Structure formats: structure tokens, C-alpha cells
């Protein structure tokens, strides 16, 4: 059942991200992308700081100093990956106001399109492993992690669409290629399930890497995009949407913790009743 949940979350997540990104790319790209970025910041920071890291640090199997070292290594690792163009996607398009010479994006896309597809596939494989680790810790955490990945993948998939279309690919072909890279998340989830089940002690460290990924994407990629819009008319919706993302995840966190406390109290009460029956 848990394996089915992981596969469902990863496959559905990939399909949703690609479908939303394709709709935005063909319909309302410039109008809604920056709103998605702002919401992503609130969601990613909240999931990392309110869910993934607490779950990892509450584990009795993990050493706190090692967890911090893994988090540092994760942040530095994502910086290195970005530097070698595995995670960096192009988020601009012809006529976006960046004043590139005509044909600049088509030229850049032709050079970088293959690298973007390879990078997306590897990135999605890693995302699948992170989703599997979260599900193995707590199914609710798994759903939250998968949902967070969907939110931050939409702008990335959107960038892929724009680059591939600028390179001259037909829309159908671009859609199929990006859909294939998205389904690599399911392969990562499948591999993560079987590997991590046999090595439960490393799950907290995988959760820390997931948190590092979310923190790095938020601080190094998404927030700088938000700072490109400097007017007050842009700043207010940005702050509101970041707040919406935080409140949404905080609400789910509170509900989840309340459910855990309720289940724990029920278990303790049943244990006490069981002991009382045996004592008589």
C-alpha cells in the first residue's frame, strides 16, 4: 500500500506539474508565473522548516551534529550542481523585456536543451527518492513533500517548455519530452522505497537533504526572481502569497500534529485499560 502511494504521488505529481506548466506556457505565461514563484517560496520554506527538518531531528537514530553536516553538504552540493548547469533552468523567453538580441533565446535553447532535459531527469530521480523517504517517515509528510515538489517544479517545467519551443521543437514533442523527464520521479520513488526500507537509519539524512533542496531553491533561485520586481504593486502580492504558502503548510502541520497527539493518547489509554484488565 505504501509503495502504491509513493508511485501514485510521484506519477500524479509529474503529470500535474507538466500539465499546469504547459497550460501556463501556452496561455498565460507572463501573467501568472511570478505569482507561482511567490507561493512556492512560502510552501517550500514552510515544508522544509516545519516538517522535514523537525522529523529528521526528532529521529532517535540520527546524530544531530551529523545531520547539520549533511545539511551543509546538501546546500553546498546544490550550489555546485547549479554551477554546472544541472539545476539552473532558463526562465525567460523572446520578448520578455530582457533586451536580448533577436534569436538569442533560440540559440541558447539549441545549445542547452539537451542539458536541460538530462538535468531535469536527474533532478526528478532525486525528487522521487526524497518523496519515498518522506512517505516512509509519515504518509502525510509524503503527501506534503510531493505537493511541494509539484509547486516548485511548475516554474521549472515552464522554463523547459519555453526553451524547447524557442529551439524550434513542436509543442507536442516538447510536451512528450518534458513528460518523460517528469516520470523519472516515479523511478526515483520506486528505487528509494526498496533501498530506504532496507536502510531505515539513513531516512533522517535523506529528509535533511530534501530540506536543503527546498531551502536552496527558495533562497538562491526563487527569492532573487521575486526581487526583480521592485514596485510596491508587485511587493504586496508577493508578501501575501508567501504568507498564504506559510499559513497553508502551518495549518496542515498543526492538524497533522493534533492527529498524532490524538492517536498517541488513544494508544496510551488502550494500553492502560489493557493493563488494568490483566491486573484484575
C-alpha positions as CSV (number, residue, x, y, z in Angstrom):
1,X,0.0,0.0,0.0
2,X,2.8,2.4,0.8
3,X,4.6,1.6,-2.4
4,X,1.3,2.3,-4.3
5,X,1.0,5.6,-2.5
6,X,4.6,6.6,-3.5
7,X,4.0,5.7,-7.1
8,X,0.7,7.5,-7.2
9,X,2.2,10.6,-5.7
10,X,5.2,10.7,-8.0
11,X,3.3,9.8,-11.2
12,X,0.4,12.2,-10.4
13,X,2.8,14.9,-9.3
14,X,4.8,14.7,-12.6
15,X,1.6,14.8,-14.7
16,X,0.1,17.7,-12.7
17,X,3.4,19.8,-12.9
18,X,3.7,19.2,-16.7
19,X,0.0,19.9,-17.4
20,X,-0.1,23.1,-15.4
21,X,3.2,24.3,-16.9
22,X,2.1,23.5,-20.4
23,X,-1.2,25.4,-19.8
24,X,0.7,28.4,-18.5
25,X,3.2,28.3,-21.3
26,X,0.5,28.3,-24.0
27,X,-2.0,30.6,-22.3
28,X,-1.0,33.0,-19.5
29,X,2.8,32.6,-19.1
30,X,3.8,36.1,-18.2
31,X,0.7,36.9,-16.2
32,X,0.9,34.2,-13.5
33,X,4.4,32.9,-13.3
34,X,5.6,35.4,-10.7
35,X,2.6,34.5,-8.5
36,X,3.5,30.9,-8.6
37,X,7.1,31.8,-7.6
38,X,5.9,33.8,-4.6
39,X,3.6,31.0,-3.4
40,X,6.4,28.4,-4.0
41,X,8.7,30.3,-1.6
42,X,6.2,30.2,1.3
43,X,5.4,26.5,0.7
44,X,9.0,25.3,0.3
45,X,10.3,27.2,3.3
46,X,7.5,26.0,5.4
47,X,7.7,22.3,4.4
48,X,11.5,22.4,5.0
49,X,11.4,24.2,8.4
50,X,8.1,23.0,9.8
51,X,8.1,19.4,8.6
52,X,11.2,17.9,7.1
53,X,13.8,19.2,9.5
54,X,11.8,18.5,12.7
55,X,11.1,15.0,11.5
56,X,14.8,14.4,10.8
57,X,16.0,15.9,14.1
58,X,13.4,14.1,16.2
59,X,14.7,10.7,15.0
60,X,16.4,8.8,17.8
61,X,18.6,7.1,15.1
62,X,20.3,10.2,13.9
63,X,23.2,12.2,15.3
64,X,22.4,15.9,15.5
65,X,25.9,17.1,14.5
66,X,25.9,14.7,11.6
67,X,22.5,16.0,10.4
68,X,23.8,19.6,10.4
69,X,26.9,18.5,8.5
70,X,24.7,16.7,5.9
71,X,22.5,19.9,5.6
72,X,25.7,22.0,5.0
73,X,26.9,19.5,2.4
74,X,23.5,19.5,0.8
75,X,23.4,23.2,0.4
76,X,27.0,23.3,-1.0
77,X,26.1,20.4,-3.2
78,X,23.1,22.1,-4.8
79,X,25.3,25.2,-5.3
80,X,27.8,23.1,-7.2
81,X,25.1,21.4,-9.3
82,X,23.7,24.7,-10.2
83,X,27.1,25.9,-11.3
84,X,27.5,23.0,-13.7
85,X,24.0,23.8,-15.1
86,X,22.2,20.7,-13.9
87,X,19.6,22.6,-11.9
88,X,19.7,26.0,-13.5
89,X,16.9,26.5,-15.9
90,X,16.3,29.4,-18.3
91,X,13.2,31.3,-17.2
92,X,13.0,33.9,-20.0
93,X,11.5,34.0,-23.4
94,X,11.6,36.1,-26.6
95,X,10.0,39.5,-25.9
96,X,10.2,39.2,-22.1
97,X,11.8,42.6,-21.7
98,X,15.4,41.3,-21.0
99,X,16.6,43.1,-24.2
100,X,18.4,40.1,-25.7
101,X,19.2,40.4,-29.4
102,X,16.7,38.7,-31.7
103,X,17.1,34.9,-31.8
104,X,19.2,34.9,-28.6
105,X,16.8,32.5,-26.8
106,X,16.6,30.1,-29.8
107,X,20.4,30.0,-29.9
108,X,20.7,29.4,-26.2
109,X,18.0,26.8,-26.2
110,X,19.6,24.9,-29.0
111,X,22.8,24.7,-27.0
112,X,21.2,24.0,-23.7
113,X,18.1,22.0,-24.5
114,X,19.7,18.6,-24.2
115,X,21.4,19.5,-20.9
116,X,18.2,20.8,-19.5
117,X,16.4,17.5,-20.3
118,X,19.3,15.5,-18.8
119,X,19.4,17.8,-15.7
120,X,15.6,17.6,-15.3
121,X,15.7,13.8,-15.4
122,X,18.4,13.5,-12.8
123,X,16.7,16.1,-10.6
124,X,13.4,14.3,-10.9
125,X,15.0,11.0,-9.9
126,X,16.4,12.6,-6.8
127,X,12.9,14.1,-6.1
128,X,11.4,10.6,-6.2
129,X,13.9,9.3,-3.6
130,X,13.0,12.3,-1.4
131,X,9.3,11.6,-1.7
132,X,9.9,7.9,-0.8
133,X,11.9,8.9,2.3
134,X,9.1,11.2,3.4
135,X,6.4,8.5,2.9
136,X,8.5,6.0,4.8
137,X,8.6,8.5,7.7
138,X,4.9,9.6,7.6
139,X,2.3,9.3,4.8
140,X,1.1,12.9,5.5
141,X,4.7,14.1,5.2
142,X,5.0,12.2,2.0
143,X,1.9,14.0,0.5
144,X,3.2,17.4,1.7
145,X,6.7,16.7,0.2
146,X,5.2,15.6,-3.1
147,X,2.9,18.6,-3.2
148,X,5.8,21.0,-2.5
149,X,7.8,19.4,-5.4
150,X,4.8,20.0,-7.7
151,X,4.6,23.6,-6.7
152,X,8.3,24.3,-7.3
153,X,8.5,22.1,-10.4
154,X,5.8,24.1,-12.3
155,X,8.1,27.2,-12.9
156,X,11.0,24.8,-13.8
157,X,8.9,22.9,-16.3
158,X,7.6,26.1,-17.6
159,X,11.1,27.2,-18.3
160,X,11.8,23.9,-20.0
161,X,8.8,24.5,-22.3
162,X,9.8,28.0,-23.3
163,X,13.4,26.9,-24.0
164,X,12.4,23.9,-26.1
165,X,9.8,25.9,-28.0
166,X,12.3,28.6,-28.7
167,X,14.7,25.9,-30.0
168,X,12.1,25.1,-32.7
169,X,10.5,21.9,-31.2
170,X,6.8,21.3,-31.9
171,X,4.6,21.7,-28.9
172,X,3.6,18.1,-28.8
173,X,7.2,16.9,-29.0
174,X,8.3,19.3,-26.2
175,X,5.4,18.2,-24.1
176,X,6.3,14.5,-24.5
177,X,10.0,15.1,-23.7
178,X,9.2,17.0,-20.6
179,X,6.6,14.4,-19.5
180,X,9.2,11.7,-19.9
181,X,11.7,13.6,-17.6
182,X,8.8,14.1,-15.1
183,X,8.0,10.4,-14.9
184,X,11.6,9.8,-13.8
185,X,10.3,10.9,-10.4
186,X,8.4,7.7,-10.2
187,X,11.6,5.7,-10.9
188,X,13.3,7.5,-8.1
189,X,10.4,6.8,-5.8
190,X,10.5,3.1,-6.7
191,X,14.2,2.9,-6.1
192,X,14.0,4.9,-2.9
193,X,11.3,2.7,-1.5
194,X,13.3,-0.5,-1.8
195,X,16.6,1.0,-0.8
196,X,15.4,3.0,2.2
197,X,13.2,0.2,3.5
198,X,16.4,-1.8,4.0
199,X,18.3,1.1,5.5
200,X,15.8,3.0,7.7
201,X,18.7,4.6,9.6
202,X,19.6,6.8,6.6
203,X,16.0,8.2,6.2
204,X,16.6,11.2,8.5
205,X,19.6,12.2,6.4
206,X,17.6,11.9,3.2
207,X,15.0,14.2,4.8
208,X,17.7,16.7,5.6
209,X,18.9,16.7,2.0
210,X,15.3,17.2,0.9
211,X,15.0,20.2,3.3
212,X,18.4,21.5,1.9
213,X,17.0,21.3,-1.6
214,X,13.9,23.3,-0.7
215,X,15.8,25.9,1.2
216,X,18.4,26.3,-1.6
217,X,15.8,26.6,-4.3
218,X,13.8,29.2,-2.3
219,X,16.8,31.4,-1.3
220,X,19.1,31.1,-4.3
221,X,16.6,30.7,-7.1
222,X,13.1,31.9,-6.3
223,X,13.6,34.8,-4.0
224,X,16.1,36.5,-6.4
225,X,13.4,36.3,-9.1
226,X,10.9,38.0,-6.7
227,X,13.5,40.8,-6.1
228,X,13.5,41.5,-9.9
229,X,10.1,43.1,-9.3
230,X,10.8,46.2,-7.2
231,X,7.5,48.2,-7.3
232,X,5.1,48.3,-4.3
233,X,2.3,47.0,-6.5
234,X,4.4,43.8,-7.0
235,X,5.8,43.6,-3.5
236,X,2.4,43.5,-1.7
237,X,1.0,40.4,-3.7
238,X,4.4,38.7,-3.2
239,X,4.3,39.1,0.5
240,X,0.6,38.0,0.6
241,X,1.3,34.9,-1.5
242,X,4.3,33.9,0.6
243,X,2.1,34.3,3.7
244,X,-0.6,32.1,2.1
245,X,2.0,29.4,1.5
246,X,3.3,29.6,5.1
247,X,-0.2,29.6,6.6
248,X,-1.4,26.7,4.4
249,X,1.5,24.5,5.4
250,X,1.4,25.6,9.1
251,X,-2.3,24.7,9.1
252,X,-1.6,21.3,7.8
253,X,1.2,20.9,10.2
254,X,-1.0,21.8,13.2
255,X,-3.7,19.4,12.0
256,X,-1.2,16.6,11.5
257,X,0.4,17.1,14.9
258,X,-3.0,17.2,16.5
259,X,-3.9,13.9,14.9
260,X,-0.6,12.4,16.1
261,X,-1.3,13.5,19.6
262,X,-4.8,12.1,19.5
263,X,-3.6,8.8,18.2
264,X,-0.9,8.7,20.9
265,X,-3.4,9.4,23.7
266,X,-5.7,6.7,22.3
267,X,-2.9,4.2,22.3
268,X,-1.9,5.1,25.8
269,X,-5.5,4.8,27.0
270,X,-5.9,1.4,25.4
271,X,-2.6,0.3,27.0
272,X,-3.8,1.4,30.4
273,X,-7.1,-0.3,30.1
274,X,-5.3,-3.5,28.9
275,X,-3.0,-3.3,32.0
276,X,-6.0,-2.8,34.3
277,X,-7.8,-5.8,32.9
278,X,-4.7,-8.0,33.4
279,X,-4.1,-6.7,37.0
280,X,-7.6,-7.8,38.0
